[in-house]
């Protein structure tokens, strides 16, 4: 029994029209013949037979390339257009730019634009506490908040831990000497 290999990607299969050639190939070969053959017959008496053949080949090669060359599923004209776009149309050095919202100049309020000074409102006690906690009240007063590190560890332990953390951070940056120097 005869086995026929079937390509996995059927988009790469091209319809053959005649002589096992696609429409594109037939059109390009006809254009090459329409340019090359008249050049040969008209110039072989003037420049010699071998020079006329060489001229005919030079005129026909671009049409053959457009018919046969294909890269990554793209014909030669698309490959050439991509090369022209990359080399000439777009800048060689493309910078990655982001829009930093914090660097934009803010719009001035109308009172500042008219020259009047705005007075800052005084905060009440509860508003001060809320602002100091970053807007979160977490269910306790600011006076009740404690620093748990100072209660559980002695000052000598804290200094030792801070020193180790500095050495570890310097090692991450590239060396222990930097932590001791700075």
C-alpha positions, 0 to 999 in steps of 0.5 A: 500500500502506498503512503502519502505524507500529509503536511501538518500545516495545511496553510503551507500547501499551495494550489498548483495551476499548470505544470506544477506551478502556482499562479504567482510563479506563472505570472512572474515567469511570463513577465521575465520572458516578456522582458528577457527574450526581446532584449536577447533577440534585439541585442545579440547582433549588436553586443554579441551572443554571450553578452546578450545572454548575460544581459537577458539573465540579469533582466530575468533574475528579479522576476525569478526571485519574486516567483520562487523566493519565500521566507517565513511564509512571506513572498519577496516583496513583503520581505523587502518592504519589511527591510525598507521599513526597518532600515529607513522609515522607522528610527534606528534607536527606539526609546522606551518612554513612559508617561510619568503622572507625577512629573506633569505640572498640576493645574493651578487652582483658580484662587492661586491664579487670581493672586489670592492666598488660600488659608489652610483649614485647621484640623480637629482632633479626630481628623488629625489622628486619622491623617496621622494614621494614613486615613485608617483608624484600625480601631484604636487611638494614636495614643494607644499605638505601641512600638512592639520592637522596643518592648520585646528586644533590648537596644543591644539586640536592635543594634545587632539586627540593624548591623546584620541587615545592613551587611546583608543589603550590602552583600546583595548590592555587591560586597560587604565592604560597602556596608562597613564603609558607609 
